[in-house]
Every structure is written in structure tokens, then in C-alpha cells.
Amino acid sequence: MNIIIVGAGEIGRHMALSLSREQHAIVVLERDERVAGELDSQIDARVMNADGASINNLLEAGVAECDLFLALTSDNNINLVSSSMAKALGAAQVICRVHPGLQREEFLFDLRSHFGIDYIFSSERLAAIELAKFVRNPHSIFVEEIARGHIELQQVKVSRESSLTLKPLHEIHFPPRVRIAAILRGEKSIIPGADDVLEPGDVVTLFGDPNRLHEVAWRLQEKEGTKEPETNVVIFGGGEYGFSLAQTMESWNSRIRIFEANPDRCEHLTDSLANITVLNADATSLAELKEENVGKADFFIAVTEVDEDNVMTCIQAHSLGAKNCLTLIHRADYADAMTGFGERMGVRAAISPREATRRDLMRFVTSDKFHLLRRLHAGELIEAAVTEGSTADGKKVMDVKWPENCVLMALLHGLRAVAPAADDEIAAGDHLYALVAPKAKKAFLKLVTK
């Protein structure tokens, strides 16, 4: 692919280095001469010491032939202007990074349509979502978001106590647009039909609306009538990461406390977040942690800008008895080390904003007819764009003869994504997400691409 990246800061540099290893044709625009020079010595790509918001510079970089344009500076204005110009000048797909505060205002104004941008994201929100997955689904084997975060996949193990076992699936009342994609029973993978049943010990892959999916996952793991307990969460750091994380979990069945040392920031958080306790306190102080009974927390999550403080407070919280400790690590290589060795120190997981961003954006990087999202026991989870004139174009889901061992998991139409129902219509430009067994992949792609 021909890829242009504007901005070689933490996020842009990480993306450029990652993409350069995959033999893409990359051009990076960075206006800071020192930063551009450092990257030029590290990467097999064209690095321009230039302003990415200049039409002349974009044309020189080859924007008219660009397959993917990534505006990744830390400046909203530069990213939005350069993205809008890139789209107008012929870039096929345009991705724009923004401050999380601006992304939170999207419901007031459609930035995507106004600037001609295909996808807007904030690295802070992506990292917050990764951290929140652990809190929302503490017993799940894995949790994955697809279709721009509108659809979630979960893998859970069926409990002997669950009331959903030994019943045909057609007799189980699932919330709308929540379904079972696959069952792993011992070594056997099953793509279930309406008459299949769940057995204790099965590993089930669920998909659907994230808010509704949680209810089904709980029913599969707990005894009928058991009420899900309130989760006690402590967040260290009330900056943008902490704010985004708290806002993500605000409507959940959780008791959330935020430790923030800056009194002005505390006031802002108190005014902006409902039903969340904001403490003007320093979580690096062991005495403060003891005073607030952090040892009784189900989750202690450190999200400041200082990696060392994040790790050390997690170790302290674990020593006091906190059940799960999660931390933000800004250096991706440190995050890898913490993921490998952190549990020995009481840190369950370390999330890197750079790596969370890279994983999110890599789904746009493909020269094939499909993008492989994940390999599961029952097959591959793939994304494919519906092309004009294909068999599926203009038809309802129920009118297409889908191959056996193929499960449609999401239909993305513009900004709207759903778990497909029989009467949903498929149109050219839509993106379909499907779990396909190896023998079904070719037949599936033949239906949606031309």
C-alpha cells in the first residue's frame, strides 16, 4: 500500500516503524527537523521535514496516489486540516487522530462528514477501552471489538451452574442481535445450529452489542438468579486517560474512585462525571492508599503519564490486597516486558497507548480482498468490503446463500454497525465481518467481492 503519515511523535513513529517492516511504500511528514532526522536514520522509508498541513507538501508526498492517509500529530487542527485536504486531493482512506475531548463532542457535530474523514480516533480512548475490557469481563478468556467498536466478541467458559446448559439454542432467549458464533468442546470446534445445546465446560464465542453481550456472558458463567456484584474500581490519575476510562465505565455496576493530585483537575472531573468519587490525593503515598482502603479494590488501574509511578503504585496496591492491578505503559517495549513478567509483581496487564493504536489502525492496512482480524478455534475472523456488482450487493442477508461453516458477525454501513439480522440489506461499500472455516473462506469472499 502507499501510505502517508503526518506526524512522527510517539504514535506516528511507532506506526511508521511497524508498517515499514511490512514492505509498504511509506512517506512520513514531520515538521520538527530533529525528530524527522532521527526517524530517517531508523526507517527504510521517505521522511520529509515538512508541514503536513501544506497542499504543496501533500502533493509532493504523493497524496493523489495514497491508499491510506494517517494524520497522527498531537494537534487537532493540523490533523483535521491535513486529513480534509488529503481526501479532497485523492487519498483513498483517511484516518485522523484527535484529542479525546473533541471525540466526545462528535454527537454534537459530524466531524467525519464535514472534513471527509473515514475514521476518527483518540489514542487515549483506545487505551481506556483496552483497560475497561478487563473490568467489564474479568472472567472472559478474551474480548475483542470489531466494526469500529460497535460489536464485541467474547469467549467464556460455560459453568456447571449455568441455567443455559443442556437446552437447544432455539429455546434460549438471547437479547436482540446477540448470538453464539462457535463452541469449543474439548478438541472439537462447532459452528452451532438452532438444535445444538451447550454443555458444562464448553468454551463459547459470543458476539453482539457490548452492553447486551455482558448479560449473556454472566448467565453462562453464573447460577440462575445470582446478582452480579458491584465492582470496586480505583483509578490513579485523572488526566485524559483516567477521564476516558471513568467515562467508559460510568454506567456500569461499579463503584469508581479517582486519585488526582491536582485540585483544579479534581474540580473539573467532579463537574464532568456523575456517580464517581474524585479524591484530591496522591496515590504514590502508601499512607493515602491505606487510608482509602485500596486493598479492598477489585481493580486498581494506574493511568498517569509517568510509567514508573504507574508500576510502583500497582505493586503497592497489590501488596495491600487489591485483587487485580492494571497499568498504562507509554513505552511499548516496556509494556511487552510488563505483560510477560508483570503478574509476578501483581500486575495483571500493561496497556500501551501506542500499541493499542497500532492494533486499531492495522485493520485499515490491507491490499487483499479481506483483512484477517483474528484466528479462532472454529476458523478465521475476517473483514471484507462489499464491492459493487457482487452477489451480495443490494440483497438482504436472508436472500444470500451463505456457505456452511460461515457466521456473519457484523455489518458496518457508514457509521452504523449491527450484528446482522435476516432482513438487513447489504450494499456496496458496506463492511462484513464473518467467522469462516478454512473451506468456507473462498466461497464467502466470492459472494461479497468481485
C-alpha positions in Angstrom: 0.0 0.0 0.0 1.0 3.6 -0.5 0.8 5.1 3.0 1.4 8.7 4.1 1.8 9.5 7.8 1.7 13.1 9.1 3.5 13.4 12.4 6.4 11.4 13.8 5.7 11.8 17.5 5.1 8.8 19.8 2.1 7.4 17.8 3.3 8.3 14.3 6.8 7.0 14.8 5.5 3.7 16.2 3.2 3.2 13.3 5.9 4.1 10.7 8.4 1.7 12.2 5.7 -1.1 12.3 4.5 -0.5 8.8 8.0 -0.2 7.3 8.7 -3.8 8.3 5.8 -5.0 6.1 7.2 -3.6 2.8 4.6 -0.8 2.3 5.6 2.3 0.4 5.6 4.9 3.3 6.1 8.7 3.3 6.3 10.5 6.7 5.9 14.2 7.0 7.3 15.8 10.2 7.9 19.5 10.7 10.4 19.2 13.5 13.8 18.8 11.9 15.4 16.9 14.7 12.6 14.4 15.0 12.5 13.9 11.2 16.2 13.3 11.1 16.1 10.7 13.9 13.3 8.8 12.2 15.1 9.0 8.8 18.1 7.2 10.3 15.9 4.4 11.7 13.4 3.6 8.9 13.5 2.4 5.3 11.0 5.0 4.1 10.9 8.5 2.8 10.9 11.1 5.6 10.1 14.7 4.7 11.0 17.5 7.1 7.7 19.3 6.1 4.4 20.7 7.3 1.7 18.1 6.8 -1.0 20.8 6.5 0.6 22.3 3.3 -1.0 21.4 0.0 2.3 21.6 -1.8 3.9 19.2 0.7 1.0 16.7 0.4 1.2 16.7 -3.4 5.0 16.2 -3.2 4.4 13.3 -0.9 2.1 11.7 -3.5 -1.3 12.2 -1.8 -3.2 11.6 -5.1 -1.9 8.0 -5.2 -2.3 7.4 -1.5 -4.1 4.3 -0.4 -4.1 5.2 3.3 -3.5 8.6 4.9 -2.8 8.8 8.7 -2.8 12.2 10.4 -1.2 11.4 13.8 0.2 14.6 15.3 -0.9 15.8 18.7 -2.5 18.9 17.2 -6.2 18.6 16.4 -6.1 21.5 13.8 -3.2 20.1 11.8 -4.8 16.6 11.8 -8.2 17.8 10.7 -7.0 20.2 8.0 -4.4 17.8 6.6 -7.0 15.0 6.5 -9.6 17.1 4.8 -7.1 18.3 2.2 -5.8 14.7 1.6 -9.3 13.4 0.9 -10.0 16.2 -1.5 -6.7 15.6 -3.3 -7.5 11.9 -3.9 -6.4 9.9 -0.8 -8.5 6.7 -0.8 -8.8 6.2 3.0 -8.2 9.0 5.6 -7.7 8.4 9.3 -7.4 11.2 11.8 -6.3 11.3 15.4 -8.0 13.8 17.7 -8.0 14.8 21.3 -10.5 12.7 23.3 -12.4 15.9 24.3 -13.1 16.6 20.6 -14.1 13.0 20.0 -16.6 13.2 22.9 -18.3 16.1 21.1 -19.0 14.1 17.9 -22.6 13.6 18.9 -22.9 17.4 18.5 -21.2 17.7 15.1 -20.4 15.2 12.4 -16.7 15.8 12.0 -16.3 12.8 9.7 -18.7 14.1 7.1 -17.7 17.7 7.4 -14.0 17.0 6.9 -14.3 14.0 4.6 -12.6 11.7 7.1 -13.2 7.9 7.1 -12.2 7.3 10.7 -11.6 9.5 13.8 -9.9 8.2 16.9 -8.1 9.2 20.1 -5.3 7.1 21.4 -6.4 7.9 25.0 -9.9 6.4 24.4 -8.4 3.3 22.7 -6.2 2.7 25.7 -9.1 3.3 28.0 -11.2 0.7 26.1 -8.4 -1.8 26.4 -8.2 -1.3 30.2 -12.0 -1.3 30.6 -12.3 -4.7 28.9 -10.6 -6.4 31.9 -13.0 -4.7 34.4 -16.2 -5.4 32.4 -15.2 -9.0 31.6 -12.9 -10.3 34.4 -13.6 -14.0 33.8 -13.6 -13.9 29.9 -10.9 -15.8 28.1 -10.6 -12.9 25.6 -12.6 -9.9 24.5 -12.3 -8.3 21.0 -14.0 -5.3 19.4 -14.9 -5.2 15.7 -16.8 -2.9 13.4 -15.3 0.3 14.8 -16.1 -0.9 18.4 -19.9 -1.3 17.8 -19.7 -5.2 18.1 -17.9 -7.2 20.7 -16.7 -10.8 20.8 -16.2 -12.7 24.0 -15.0 -16.1 24.8 -16.3 -17.6 28.0 -16.3 -21.0 29.7 -19.8 -22.4 30.5 -20.3 -23.1 34.2 -21.9 -26.2 35.6 -24.2 -23.8 37.5 -25.5 -22.1 34.4 -29.2 -22.5 33.6 -28.4 -22.3 29.9 -26.9 -25.7 29.6 -28.5 -28.8 28.0 -31.1 -26.7 26.2 -31.4 -26.3 22.4 -30.2 -22.9 21.4 -33.6 -22.0 19.9 -35.2 -22.4 23.4 -32.8 -19.9 25.0 -33.9 -16.2 25.0 -30.9 -14.1 23.9 -31.1 -10.3 23.8 -31.6 -8.8 20.3 -28.7 -9.2 18.0 -26.6 -11.3 20.4 -25.6 -14.7 19.2 -23.3 -17.7 19.7 -20.7 -17.9 16.8 -18.8 -21.0 17.9 -18.5 -23.7 20.6 -15.2 -25.4 21.5 -16.0 -28.8 23.2 -12.7 -30.5 24.1 -10.8 -30.5 20.9 -13.9 -30.2 18.7 -15.0 -26.9 17.2 -18.7 -26.5 16.4 -20.4 -23.7 14.5 -23.8 -24.3 16.1 -27.3 -24.6 14.7 -30.6 -24.0 16.4 -30.8 -27.5 17.8 -27.3 -27.6 19.3 -27.0 -27.5 23.1 -24.4 -26.0 25.5 -22.6 -28.4 27.8 -20.7 -27.5 31.0 -17.1 -26.9 30.2 -17.8 -25.6 26.7 -15.8 -22.6 25.6 -18.4 -20.3 23.8 -17.6 -17.5 21.4 -20.3 -14.8 21.7 -20.9 -11.7 19.6 -23.2 -8.7 19.6 -23.9 -5.3 21.2 -21.3 -4.9 24.0 -23.9 -3.7 26.5 -26.2 -6.7 25.9 -23.4 -9.2 25.5 -22.3 -8.8 29.1 -25.6 -10.1 30.3 -25.3 -13.3 28.4 -21.7 -13.9 29.4 -22.8 -13.6 33.1 -25.6 -16.1 32.6 -23.2 -18.6 31.1 -20.8 -18.3 34.0 -23.1 -18.0 37.0 -26.1 -19.7 38.6 -29.6 -18.5 37.6 -30.8 -15.7 39.8 -27.3 -14.7 41.0 -26.9 -11.0 41.0 -23.7 -9.6 39.6 -21.8 -7.8 42.4 -20.7 -4.2 42.3 -17.1 -3.8 41.1 -14.9 -1.7 43.3 -12.5 0.3 41.0 -9.7 2.7 41.9 -8.2 4.8 39.2 -4.8 6.5 39.8 -4.6 9.6 37.6 -7.3 12.0 36.5 -5.8 13.1 33.2 -7.3 12.3 29.8 -6.6 8.6 30.2 -8.3 8.5 33.6 -11.2 10.6 32.5 -11.8 8.5 29.4 -11.6 5.3 31.4 -14.0 6.6 34.1 -16.4 7.8 31.4 -16.3 4.4 29.7 -17.3 2.6 33.0 -19.6 5.3 34.3 -22.9 3.5 33.6 -21.6 0.1 34.8 -22.4 -1.6 38.1 -19.2 -0.2 39.6 -18.0 2.0 42.5 -15.3 4.2 41.0 -12.8 6.4 42.8 -10.2 8.6 41.1 -7.0 9.7 42.8 -5.8 13.0 41.4 -3.2 15.3 43.0 -4.1 18.5 41.0 -7.0 20.3 42.8 -8.2 22.1 39.6 -8.3 18.9 37.7 -10.3 17.3 40.6 -12.9 20.1 40.3 -13.2 19.5 36.5 -13.6 15.7 37.0 -16.2 16.3 39.7 -18.2 18.6 37.4 -17.9 16.3 34.4 -18.5 12.8 35.9 -21.6 11.6 37.7 -21.6 9.0 40.4 -17.8 8.9 40.6 -15.8 9.9 43.7 -12.8 12.1 43.0 -10.2 12.3 45.7 -7.6 15.1 45.8 -4.9 12.7 46.9 -1.5 11.3 45.8 -1.7 7.6 45.1 2.1 7.2 45.2 1.8 7.7 49.0 1.3 4.3 50.7 -0.4 6.1 53.6 -3.0 7.5 51.2 -3.6 4.1 49.7 -4.1 2.6 53.1 -6.4 5.4 54.3 -8.7 4.8 51.3 -8.8 1.0 51.7 -7.3 0.4 48.3 -6.5 -3.1 49.4 -10.3 -3.9 49.1 -10.4 -2.8 45.4 -11.4 -5.4 42.8 -9.3 -3.3 40.3 -6.6 -0.8 40.8 -5.8 1.0 37.5 -2.8 3.3 37.1 -3.1 5.7 34.1 -0.8 8.7 34.8 1.8 10.0 32.3 4.7 8.5 34.4 5.4 4.8 33.7 7.4 4.4 36.9 4.7 5.8 39.1 2.1 3.6 37.4 4.1 0.4 38.0 5.1 1.2 41.6 1.6 2.2 42.7 0.3 -1.1 41.2 2.9 -3.0 43.2 1.9 -1.2 46.4 -1.8 -1.7 45.7 -1.2 -5.4 45.2 0.7 -5.7 48.4 -2.2 -4.1 50.2 -4.6 -6.8 48.8 -6.1 -5.3 45.6 -7.3 -8.2 43.5 -6.4 -7.0 40.0 -3.9 -4.3 39.1 -3.7 -2.8 35.6 -1.3 -0.2 34.3 -0.7 2.1 31.4 2.8 1.9 30.0 3.6 4.6 27.4 6.8 2.9 26.1 5.6 -0.1 24.0 8.7 -2.1 24.7 8.2 -1.7 28.5 4.6 -2.8 28.1 5.7 -6.0 26.4 8.1 -6.7 29.4 5.3 -5.9 31.9 2.9 -8.2 30.1 5.4 -11.0 30.3 6.6 -10.5 33.9 4.1 -8.2 35.5 2.0 -10.9 37.1 4.9 -11.9 39.2 4.7 -8.4 40.7 0.9 -8.4 40.9 0.3 -6.5 37.6 -2.3 -8.4 35.6 -1.9 -6.4 32.4 0.0 -3.5 31.0 -1.5 -1.5 28.1 0.5 0.7 25.7 -1.4 3.5 24.0 0.9 3.2 21.0 0.3 -0.5 20.7 -3.5 -0.1 21.2 -3.5 2.5 18.4 -1.4 0.3 16.1 -3.7 -2.7 16.6 -6.7 -0.5 15.9 -5.3 1.1 12.7 -3.8 -2.1 11.3 -7.3 -3.2 10.1 -7.1 -0.5 7.5 -3.8 -1.8 6.2 -4.5 -4.4 3.6 -4.0 -5.0 -0.1 -6.1 -8.1 -0.1 -9.8 -8.6 -0.6 -10.1 -9.2 3.1 -8.4 -8.4 6.4 -7.7 -11.1 8.9 -8.7 -9.9 12.3 -8.1 -12.9 14.4 -7.7 -16.7 14.3 -10.2 -18.6 16.4 -10.6 -22.3 17.1 -13.5 -22.5 14.6 -11.8 -20.6 11.8 -10.7 -17.1 10.9 -12.5 -13.8 11.8 -12.2 -11.7 8.6 -13.4 -8.3 7.4 -14.3 -7.7 3.7 -15.7 -4.7 1.9 -18.7 -5.4 -0.3 -18.0 -4.4 -3.9 -20.4 -3.1 -6.4 -21.9 -5.8 -8.6 -21.0 -8.6 -6.2 -23.6 -11.3 -5.4 -24.4 -9.8 -2.0 -24.7 -6.2 -3.2 -28.3 -5.0 -2.9 -29.6 -8.1 -1.3 -31.0 -8.9 2.2 -28.9 -11.2 4.4 -31.6 -13.9 4.1 -31.5 -13.8 0.3 -27.8 -14.7 0.0 -26.9 -18.4 0.1 -24.0 -18.2 2.6 -21.6 -21.2 2.7 -21.7 -23.7 5.5 -19.4 -23.0 8.4 -19.7 -19.3 7.9 -21.2 -16.9 10.5 -21.9 -13.2 9.8 -20.9 -11.3 12.9 -21.2 -7.7 11.9 -22.5 -5.4 9.2 -20.9 -2.0 9.0 -22.8 0.6 7.0 -21.3 4.0 7.2 -21.1 4.8 10.9 -23.7 2.3 11.9 -22.8 -1.3 12.8 -25.1 -4.2 13.8 -25.0 -7.9 14.3 -26.8 -8.8 11.0 -30.4 -9.9 11.1 -32.1 -11.8 8.3 -33.9 -8.7 6.8 -30.8 -6.4 6.9 -29.9 -5.2 3.4 -26.3 -5.3 2.2 -25.0 -2.5 0.0 -21.7 -1.9 -1.9 -19.2 -0.2 0.4 -20.5 -2.0 3.5 -18.1 -4.0 5.5 -19.0 -7.5 6.5 -17.3 -9.3 9.4 -17.5 -13.1 9.4 -16.2 -16.2 11.1 -15.3 -18.6 8.4 -13.8 -22.1 8.4 -10.9 -22.5 6.0 -13.0 -24.4 3.5 -15.7 -21.6 3.5 -13.5 -18.5 3.1 -13.1 -18.6 -0.7 -16.9 -19.1 -1.1 -17.7 -16.2 1.3 -15.3 -13.8 -0.5 -16.8 -14.8 -3.9 -20.2 -13.6 -2.6 -19.1 -10.2 -1.3 -16.3 -9.2 -3.7 -16.0 -9.0 -7.5 
